[in-house]
Amino acid sequence: MLFAPDTEESLNFVVALANTTPGSSRSGEDELTTVEQLATLLTRFTYTGRIDHDQAELDEVRETRTLLRSVWGLDRDDAVEVVNRMLRDAKALPFLTRHDELDWHMHATSPDAPLAERIRAEVALAFTDVIRMNEMSRLRMCGADDCDGLVLDLSRNGSKRFCTVRCGNRMNMIAFRERKAGA
């Protein structure tokens, strides 16, 4: 196990959220333009507490998506500055909690805080684990030429290169065709 389960859950959420942009989504469209699309995304991840289901919340989550994508590409020392600011802005007070089917895990804000603020605070906690373990190299961009998807590499040897099997297969097919043409 590389990270605690709640850290992995938060990092996987960042990947899912960030990969709704046109350059990384399956459709090639922005897949986070409606309140309904946000609600669908949230069904895959456990965010308890206040969820307003309105345009203002969607706009804040979209801004958070941009921020989290930018942290993903930072080196360790630069990430620290942004993560500390995210925690400060949320007035984070980390605490352990257990709810629903989840065992003990960290939260950092009140359940009444706006969704985007809770996302930033919880992801900031996950980033602190990544930074402290010196594993920023596990957070990378997709290796496909035409994709800007995020990749969370939890593999044992740290060799994951593509955000999806589809990107990997496409790049493998391109390489195969190039080899075949050169032969």
N, C-alpha and C positions, 0 to 999 in steps of 0.2 A: 504494500500500500504506500503510495507516494504522498497523498494528502488525506486529511480527515474527510469523512463523508460529506459534511456540510460545506467544506471548502470545494470539493469536487462538484457538488450540486451548484454552488454559486458560479463556478467557472464554466460549467456546462450551460448555465443560464446565459452567461455573457456571450458564449458562442452562438446559442440559439437566437438571442436578441440581435446581436451584431450581424448575423448572417441573414437578416431580413432586408438588408440593403440591396439595391439593384445589382451591384457588382458581385454579389455573393449568393443571392437567392436562387432557388431552382428555376423560378419563372423569369428571372431577369428584371423583375419589377420590384418596387419597394413593397414589401409584404407586411408593413406596419403603418398603414395609412388610415385605418378605421379602428374605432373602439372595439368592434367585434374581433378584429384580427389580434388586438392586444389581449382580449379575453381568451381567445383560443390559445395564444402563446402561454398564458398564465395557467391553463389547465394542465400543461406538461410539467409545471414546476410549483413547488409549495410556497406560495406567498400568502401568509395569513394576515389578518388585520384589515385595515381600511383599504378598500378599493372603490373608487368613485364611479368608474365606468363612464367617464365624460371626456370631452375633447381636451380640456385643460390637462387632465392626467395623461392622456395620450401624447400631447405635445411635450410634457415634461419627460416622459419615458423616452421619446424620440431624442431629446437633447441628451439624456443620460446615455443612450445608445452611442451617440457620437463621442461623448467623453470616454466611455469604456473602450471603444475601438481605439482611441488614441493612446490609452494606457497600455493596451496590449502590445503595441509596437515599441514601447520605451525600453531603454536599458534599465538595469536595476536601480541605480542611483537616481535617475530622473523619475522613475516610477514612485520612489519613496515620497518625493515632494508632492506629487499629485494625490497619492493615497492619503497622506497626512492631511491634505487640504479637504479631501472628501470626508474624512472622519471628523475634522474640525467643523466643517460646514453643517454636518448633520448633528453636531453636538452629541456625538456617539458616546454612549456609556455601555460598553459590552457587558452582556450578562448571558448566563446559561439558561436554556429553557428546554422544555420537552412538551410536545403537543402532537395531536393527531397520532399518526403511526411513527413519528420521528423520535429517535432517542435524543439524549442531551446534545445540544448544538448551540451555536452562538447567534444572538441577535444583538443589535447595537442601538436600536431606536424603539420608541414606543409603537405599539401596534396601531395607534391613531395617527402616526406621522404619514404624510403623503407617500404613495407607492414609490415614486421615483426616488425620494429621499431614502426610503428603506432599502431599495435596490442598491443605491450608491453605497450606503453604509455596510450592507452585508457583503457586497462584492469587495469593498475596501478591506474588510476583515479577511476575505479569501486571498486578496492580493498580499496582505501582510504575511500570510503563511508562505506564499510563493517566494516572496522577497527574502524572508528569514531563512528559508531552506535553500536559497540561491538557485532557484529553478526557473528563472525567467525564460530560459531557453525552451521550456515546455510550452510557452505561449508564442505561437508564430502565425505567419500568414500562409495561406494555401500556396503550394508550389506550382499550381497550374498557371499557365501564362495569362489566361483571360479571367482569372478569379481573384477577388480580394477577400475571400472568406477567411475567418479566423480558424485556427487549428489549436486544439488543446491536446497535447501529446501526453497521454498517460501510459504509453507503452513502456515495457521494461527497459528496452534499449534506447528509447528516445528517438526513434527513427520515423515517426509518422510525418508525412509530408503534405498530405492533401486533406481538405476539409470534408470531403465525401468520397465514397467509393467511385461515384460518377466522375469526379475530377481526376482521380487516379487512373481509372480506366481510359478516359479520354486522352490523358497525357501518354499513357502506355501505348495506345493505338497510334498516336502521332509519332512516337519514337520508333514503333515497329515499321510504320510506313516509310519513315526516313531511312531506316536501315535497309529495308527491302529495295527502295529506290536506288540506294548507293551500291547495292550488290550486283 
